[in-house]
């Protein structure tokens, strides 16, 4: 990797290394696997909230006028998402 400083003529260059996790940037397999994994998330929380997925951005909409029900739902959604993130 090369880091170019806009205010200096000095550039920093990192050493080559072996990729331990993930996929290199601009790889076709990385985005494909991301889509396969992320499309499974709504199945886990659809009954509690409305997930909105767009490219690599995910939002979760939770609405209820009753504070107690809202708070309980938020905690359930977060628990489901935490479990999903741990598994994936």
Secondary structure, DSSP 4 states (H G I P E B T S, - for coil): -EEE-TT-S-EEEPPP----SS--TT-HHHHHHHHHHHTTHHHHHTTTSEEEEETTEEEEE---SSHHHHHHHHHHHHHHHHHHHHH-
